[in-house]
């Protein structure tokens, strides 16, 4: 029985990971869980899986969790940690063979990096790990002689397709994108997009930030950067196409013109099970593609005029150093401001572009320098949002 640690256990990916574990009894144990503030969900996970160690956001929530477990009558409590130390304890637990990196944001970066350095199998769902620190993380993986197993449906699809040929035979990777809720929206209407409209994804149920990133297609820009690090191909060998059905999750085109595509339902349990059981393929009774509903497969070019975040992501990747980290940090701050109605939808790429223009070029040689670049970009993003708000207020007064 393989023991798992899960970073981000109460989020969407963490919950679905535990669903996969429960569907495959006897294969996996859960040794450690890291959550944030959703203590009610975490208590249920502790009851079902009895981990040795758990971590929450801060000391107050750690005390609250202990009290909740006592009220539930749970006699054998796990060790309860919190904050940065707690995340590291979960990611580096000596008994953990597989670490599922599913925490949202850079909060899970250090623990994932340390797990990679220790040679643990890492099932990677957290985009920020490779976007913000791809060079460092992949250097550690290569040194440890371990492969990162992608959980994102697109990179998981590429991983599966690449089993059909050698890397030297690859012409290009093709990442598919649903196009989000604004694939056909007239560009003139983007000025008035509301958070409710942007959160109405046509195919996937996800957290707020990733849903907005899908609406701007920044998520696909992040995935280009991830694919570059995971599979060692240049930006010119990674293409994005819009595929509104989200049935083909990605494709690999080989030098002879052959194309391998991975198809599947829009269900994250499939890539999670693939990563957890790799290199085996294990039968699943939960997940199956309904062929009767598969009527057509459409593809469109991804327009950088409609989705400027795609262009910004490629530019940041080519520059390297702190730029991908700044891209991610500025996006997170801008998306939060949009959801709080402090920034218009079109302000998201504008803020990101201004932050990238202010970011100094330098090498990134440690995780500490990644965090410094992240903090600097967040500060600059807040400044740009404040400037934008001030400009709008001035226009209102002059009118």
N, C-alpha and C positions, 0 to 999 in steps of 0.2 A: 504494500500500500504506500503510495507516494504522498508525502506531506506537503501541504500548500501553505504559503503565506499570501494574504491578499491585501494590497494597499488600495484603499478605497472600497471597502467591502459593502458599504451601505448605498453606494451610488448605483446607477443603472447597470453598468458592466459588472460590478461586484456582485450584485444580486443575481444577475443571470449566470455568473460563474458558479455561484453556490447552487443554482438550479441544475446546472450541468453535473456538479458533484453529486447532488442528491439523485440524479437520474442514472448514475453509474455506481451503485453501491458496492463497497469493497475495494474500489480502485484508489480512492483518495481520502486522506484525512486532512483536517484543517487545523494547523498548529498555531497560527497567529492571524489576527485581523486588525487592520488599521482603519478607523472611521473618522468622521469629523464631529458633527453635532447631532446626528440622527440617532439618539440613544435608544429610542423605542425599537427601531429596526435592528440595532446592534444587539439588544437584549435577546430578541428572538433568534438571531444568528448564534449567539452564545449558547442558548438553550439547546438548539438543534445540533451544533457541531462541537461544543465543548473544547474550544481552543485553550492552549496553555497561556497565551499572552494576547492582550488586546491593547490598542492605543486609541485615544480620542484627542480632540483638538487642544484642550487645555486642562489645567488642574481642577477648575471648577466642575467641568464635565466629568472628569475622572472620579471626583467625589460623588457626583450625582449618579454616575453609573454604578458605583459600589453600593449606594443606597438602594437603587432600583433592583439590583440583583438580590440584595438581602430581602427586600419586600416580596420578591418572587419565590423566596425560599430556596434559592440556589446555594447549596452548602459549599460546593467546590468551585470557588470563584477563580477565574484566570488572573494572572498578574496584570494589573492595570497600569499602563503608562500613558504619557501624553506628550503633545508637541513634537518638536524635532527629534528628541531622543527616543520618543515612542515609535515614530515612523522608522527610524533606523533600527530599533530593536526588532520590529516586525520584519523588515526587509532582510535583516542579517541573521535571523533566528537559526541557530546551529542545526536544528532538525528539519528546516525547510529545504526541500529539494527543488520545488518550483515556486517562484515568486511571481504573482500576477500583479502587474503594475497598472492599476486602474484609477489611481487618485487623479483628481482634476487639478490642473495647474502645475506650477513648478514645485508645489509642496511635496510631490512624490519623487522629484528628480534625484535628490541626494541618496535616498534609501535605495532607489533602483540602481543607481551607479555603484553603490557599495555591494549590492547583490551581484551585479555583473562582475565586479572585481573578485568576488569570492568564488566565481565559477558556477553560480547557481543557474539553473534554467530559468530564463525570464520570459514570461508571456506578456508582451508589451501592448497595452492599450493606450497608455498616456502619451499623447502626441508631443507634449512639451519636452519629454526626455530627449528625443532626437532633434526636434526643432531647435531647442535652446542649447543643447550640448552634444550634438551628434558626433563631432570629431572626437571628443573625450570619451564618450560612451563606447563608440565602435573600436577605438584603440584599446580600451579595457577588455572588450569582448574578444578581440583578436588575441590579446595577450593571454587571456584565460582559455582560449581555444574553444569558446562556446558560441553558439549561434543564438541570436535573439529571435524569438518566435512571435511574429506579428499577430495581433488580435483584430485590429481594424479590418473590416471586411475587405477593403480594397487590397491592402498589402498581404493579407492572408490569402486572398485569391491569387496574387502574383506568386507567392511562395508555393502554392499548390501547382500552378502552371509551370513554374521553373523546374519542377521535378521531371518535366518532360523533355529537357534538353540542357546542354552545357551553357554556362554563362557566355562563353566565346561565340556561341551561335545566336545570341540575342541581338536583334536589330533595335527594338524599342519596347518599352513598357507602355501600356495604355490604361490609365486610370479612368474609370467611369464616374460620372457625377449625375445625380438626379436633376440638377438645375434648380432645386429648391422651389419655393413658392412663387418666385418672380421670373421664371424662365421665359414667360411670354408677356410679362407686364410691360407696357410702353415705358420707355425711359423717362418720359416727362412726368410719370406718376411716382417715380422713386423719391421725389422731394417730400412726398406726403405719406410715406410708408410708416405704419405704426408698429409697435412691438407685437401686438396681437397678430397682425398680418404676417410678420416675419417669423413668428413662432409656429405658424400653421404649416408644418412640413407635410408634403403630400405622401411620403412613403415611410419615414422612420419616426419612432418615438424616442427622443433623446433629451438630454439636459438642455437648459436654456442657452448656455453659451455656444455649445456645438450646433444647436439649431440655428442660431443667428449666423454663426460661421458658415453654415450650409447656405443660408440665404444670400450671403455676400460671396460665397465660394472661397472664403479664406481657408475653410477646412481643406479644400482641394489643394490650395497653395501649400499648406502645411504637409499634405500627403506627398506632394512632389519632393519636398525636402526630405521627408522620411524615406521615401523610395530611393533617393540618391544615396543615403547612408546605409540603408538595409541591403541594397543590392549592388552598390558600387557602380552605378551608371551615371552618366552626365545628364545635365538638365536637358540637353538636346535629344536625349534618348528616352525622355519621359513625357508623354503626351496626355492631355486631359480631353475627354470627349463627354458630351452630355448624353445620358441614356436615361430618359425619364422613368422607365419601368423599374430600374434598379434590380433587374434580374441577373444581368451579367455584372459581376462585381469588379472585374478587371480582366485584362488580356495581355498576353505576351506574343509579340510578333518576332519570328525568327528570320535569320538572314535568307532562307530559301523562300520566304513569303508565307510560310505556314503560320497560322495564328491559333494559339490555345486560349480558350476562354473558360472561366469558372462561373457556373450558374448556380443559383440557389435562392431560397426564400429570403425575404428581408427579416432575418432572425439572427441576432448576435450570438445565440447559443451554438450555432454551427461553427463559426470560426473559433469560439472559445473551446469547444470540444476538440477541434482539430489541434489547437495549440497544446492543450493539456495532455492529449493522448499521443502526440507525434513521437515517433514516426509511424505508429499504428493508425489504422482507420477503424473506429469502433462503431458498431451498429447503433443507430439512434431511433427510438420510437417517437420522439418529440417533434422532429424536424423533417419536413418533406416538401418538395416543390410541387405545387398543384398545376400539372400540365394543362388541365382543361381551362385554366384562367390565362394561360400564356398565348395571347392572340397575335402579338406583334412585338418587334424589337426595333426601337427607333434610336437614331444617333444624330447628334448635331455638333457643330463646332462650338467650343466654349469661347465666347467673345470677351476679350479683356476690356472692351468699351463698356459692356454691360456689367462685367465683374472685374473691376480694376485691382481687387485684392490678389487675383491670380498673378498679375504682372508684378506687383510689389513683392510677392513671395519669391518669385524667380529672381528678381533683382537682389533681394537679401541673400538668397542662397549663393548666387555667383560672387557676391562680395565676401561672404563668409565672416569669420571672426565674430564680433558681437551683433552683427546685423540680424541674423535669424532670431536670436534671443530678443532683441529689441522689437522685431516684428511681432512676436508672440505677446510680449508684455504690453505693447501699445494696443494691440488688438483686444486683449482682455479688458483693459481699462476703457477703451472706446465702446466695446459691446456693453459693458456694465452701465456706462453713461447713457447709451441709447435705451437700454431697458428701463432706466430710471427717468427717461424722457428729458435728459439734460443735453442730448446730442441728437441731431437728425440722422436718419439712416445713411444718407450720403456723407455725413460727417465722419463715419467710421474709417473709410479709406483715406480721407483727407488728413485726419489726425495721425494715422499710421505713416503716411508719406512724409509729413512734417517731422515726426520723431526720427524716422530713418535718415532724413536730411541732416538732422542735428547730431546723429550718433557718430562719435569719432572712430576712425579706423584703427584697430589694434588687434593683436593676437589674444586668443583666449586659451590659457594654459592650465586652468584649475576650475573646480566647481565653485570655489569662492569668487573667482572672476566672473563666472556666469551669473551668480547672484548679484554681483555689483552691477553688471550690465543690465540685468532685469530691473533692479531698483531704479537705476538712472532713467531707463526708458519709461517706467511707470510715472516717475516724477515729471518727465517732459510731456508725457501724454496728458497728465492732469493739467499742466500749464496750457497746453494747446486747447484742451476742452474749455478751460476758463476763458481763454482769448476768444474762442468761437462764441461762447455765451455772451461775452462782453460786446462783441461785434453785433450780435443780433439785438441786444438791448439798446445799443446806440442807434441802430437803424429804426427801431420802434420809436425812440424818443424824437428822432429827426422827422419821422413821418407825422 
